[in-house]
Amino acid sequence: VLMYHHFETEEVEPDNGVIVNIDEFEEHIKALQQAGYTTIFLSELYYIMQQSKMEKEKGIVQPELHLNKKYIVITIDDGYKSNYELMYPILQKYNMKANISVVTSLICDNYECPKQEIERMSWEDLNEMQNSGLVEIYNHTYDHKQVQNRTYADVCYSVVKGEEMLDAWYEACQNRRY
């Protein structure tokens, strides 16, 4: 599993764990494809792991994740606009999949964004990517606040509220097109 956050067209400081130059990301994608890797969604990885578990329970002895392909999962956290503007076209170019976990309170609505340091994606961006078959959208909490010094109930609220917002978005997408 590979994890990314935000992409830039400008040069990025070495060892920056959050920002990746988009040309470097494209090199990663090309290298993975040339090495014979197939990108899969987290939902597909979960299915593979469940199949392996069921086979073990049935007494079928095979190596863990006994697959004839080399799989890799690409995850992107937070839902920055650069995911849509820079990363998504590369996924399209190479027909590769990714999983994006969004902070739901920071998603732009009707092209109006909450005030923030780095612009986030809109519901329209998420809808387009989800409909492409190349991206699955996941919950990365409602508010993205640090966990330390929060009550368990407050953390649970953030997770549940984020999930509810994604569920409402998904239901709305089923009833209309953006």
Secondary structure per residue as TSV (DSSP state, phi and psi in degrees):
chain	resnum	aa	ss	phi	psi
A	1	V	-	360.0	126.9
A	2	L	E	-107.4	141.5
A	3	M	E	-123.5	134.4
A	4	Y	E	-128.2	170.6
A	5	H	-	-131.1	-73.9
A	6	H	E	-127.5	147.0
A	7	F	E	-121.3	145.8
A	8	E	E	-132.4	153.0
A	9	T	S	-88.9	-19.5
A	10	E	S	-82.3	168.8
A	11	E	-	-65.1	141.5
A	12	V	-	-113.8	140.3
A	13	E	-	-55.9	139.9
A	14	P	T	-58.7	148.1
A	15	D	T	65.4	20.0
A	16	N	-	-77.6	114.9
A	17	G	S	-81.5	-3.5
A	18	V	S	-116.0	-39.4
A	19	I	E	-105.2	133.6
A	20	V	E	-125.1	136.5
A	21	N	E	-65.3	136.4
A	22	I	H	-64.9	-31.0
A	23	D	H	-66.6	-37.1
A	24	E	H	-65.6	-41.1
A	25	F	H	-60.7	-43.3
A	26	E	H	-62.3	-37.1
A	27	E	H	-63.1	-39.8
A	28	H	H	-59.3	-47.4
A	29	I	H	-63.4	-45.1
A	30	K	H	-61.4	-44.2
A	31	A	H	-63.0	-42.1
A	32	L	H	-62.6	-44.9
A	33	Q	H	-65.8	-42.7
A	34	Q	H	-65.5	-28.8
A	35	A	T	-83.2	0.0
A	36	G	T	88.7	16.4
A	37	Y	E	-80.9	146.1
A	38	T	E	-115.0	126.6
A	39	T	E	-79.4	142.7
A	40	I	-	-132.8	160.7
A	41	F	-	-80.0	160.0
A	42	L	H	-58.7	-35.8
A	43	S	H	-63.5	-35.7
A	44	E	H	-71.6	-38.9
A	45	L	H	-62.3	-42.3
A	46	Y	H	-59.5	-45.1
A	47	Y	H	-60.9	-44.7
A	48	I	H	-60.1	-44.2
A	49	M	H	-67.3	-37.3
A	50	Q	H	-65.1	-41.6
A	51	Q	H	-60.6	-44.4
A	52	S	H	-61.9	-42.8
A	53	K	H	-62.8	-43.7
A	54	M	H	-64.3	-38.6
A	55	E	H	-66.3	-40.3
A	56	K	H	-61.1	-43.3
A	57	E	H	-63.5	-27.6
A	58	K	T	-85.9	-0.7
A	59	G	T	86.5	8.2
A	60	I	-	-77.3	117.9
A	61	V	-	-98.5	107.6
A	62	Q	-	-143.4	158.2
A	63	P	-	-61.3	151.5
A	64	E	T	-54.8	136.0
A	65	L	T	50.1	53.4
A	66	H	-	-70.8	84.6
A	67	L	-	-121.0	154.0
A	68	N	S	-94.8	7.7
A	69	K	S	-124.8	160.1
A	70	K	E	-98.0	113.1
A	71	Y	E	-104.2	150.1
A	72	I	E	-144.4	146.5
A	73	V	-	-113.2	127.4
A	74	I	E	-105.5	122.8
A	75	T	E	-118.0	146.0
A	76	I	E	-132.2	128.2
A	77	D	E	-99.8	149.9
A	78	D	E	90.7	-31.9
A	79	G	-	85.2	39.8
A	80	Y	B	-69.0	150.9
A	81	K	H	-58.7	-29.6
A	82	S	H	-62.6	-23.1
A	83	N	I	-62.2	-40.9
A	84	Y	I	-79.8	-48.3
A	85	E	I	-75.4	-35.5
A	86	L	I	-110.0	-47.6
A	87	M	I	-75.4	-45.0
A	88	Y	H	-57.0	-43.6
A	89	P	H	-60.0	-30.6
A	90	I	H	-71.7	-40.4
A	91	L	H	-58.0	-43.4
A	92	Q	H	-63.3	-44.5
A	93	K	H	-58.8	-40.1
A	94	Y	H	-104.7	2.9
A	95	N	T	53.0	51.1
A	96	M	-	-113.7	154.7
A	97	K	-	-103.4	155.0
A	98	A	E	-149.0	161.0
A	99	N	E	-119.5	124.9
A	100	I	E	-115.4	125.4
A	101	S	E	-102.4	118.4
A	102	V	E	-106.7	148.3
A	103	V	-	-87.7	106.8
A	104	T	G	-66.1	-30.9
A	105	S	G	-70.9	-14.7
A	106	L	G	-103.3	4.9
A	107	I	S	-74.2	134.6
A	108	C	B	-71.8	138.9
A	109	D	B	-120.0	124.7
A	110	N	T	52.3	42.6
A	111	Y	T	63.9	17.1
A	112	E	B	-111.6	125.7
A	113	C	-	-109.7	143.4
A	114	P	-	-61.4	151.1
A	115	K	S	-64.3	127.1
A	116	Q	-	-158.1	163.9
A	117	E	S	-66.3	-49.9
A	118	I	S	-119.2	130.5
A	119	E	-	-60.8	142.3
A	120	R	B	-104.9	170.5
A	121	M	-	-74.9	164.1
A	122	S	B	-100.3	167.1
A	123	W	H	-60.7	-34.1
A	124	E	H	-63.9	-42.3
A	125	D	H	-60.9	-46.9
A	126	L	H	-61.5	-41.8
A	127	N	H	-61.2	-46.5
A	128	E	H	-60.0	-46.2
A	129	M	H	-66.8	-43.2
A	130	Q	H	-60.8	-41.9
A	131	N	H	-70.1	-17.9
A	132	S	H	-70.7	-21.0
A	133	G	T	82.4	1.9
A	134	L	S	-103.8	-11.7
A	135	V	E	-135.8	136.3
A	136	E	E	-113.1	141.3
A	137	I	E	-105.1	135.3
A	138	Y	E	-129.7	166.6
A	139	N	E	-87.3	128.9
A	140	H	-	-118.4	32.6
A	141	T	-	86.4	167.3
A	142	Y	S	-79.6	-41.6
A	143	D	S	-119.1	-12.9
A	144	H	-	61.5	27.4
A	145	K	-	-80.3	151.7
A	146	Q	-	-58.4	143.6
A	147	V	S	-76.2	-37.8
A	148	Q	T	-60.4	148.2
A	149	N	T	66.1	16.7
A	150	R	-	-112.5	150.2
A	151	T	-	-76.2	158.2
A	152	Y	H	-57.9	-42.4
A	153	A	H	-62.6	-38.8
A	154	D	H	-66.8	-42.0
A	155	V	H	-64.1	-44.7
A	156	C	H	-60.2	-41.3
A	157	Y	H	-58.6	-44.5
A	158	S	H	-63.3	-40.1
A	159	V	H	-68.0	-48.0
A	160	V	H	-65.2	-44.7
A	161	K	H	-61.6	-41.4
A	162	G	H	-61.6	-42.8
A	163	E	H	-65.6	-40.2
A	164	E	H	-62.1	-41.0
A	165	M	H	-64.1	-41.8
A	166	L	H	-66.1	-39.6
A	167	D	H	-61.6	-42.3
A	168	A	H	-64.8	-41.1
A	169	W	H	-62.6	-46.3
A	170	Y	H	-61.3	-43.6
A	171	E	H	-63.6	-41.7
A	172	A	H	-63.2	-37.7
A	173	C	H	-65.2	-32.1
A	174	Q	H	-69.4	-26.6
A	175	N	H	-95.4	-17.2
A	176	R	-	-156.9	166.8
A	177	R	-	-107.5	139.7
A	178	Y	-	-74.2	360.0
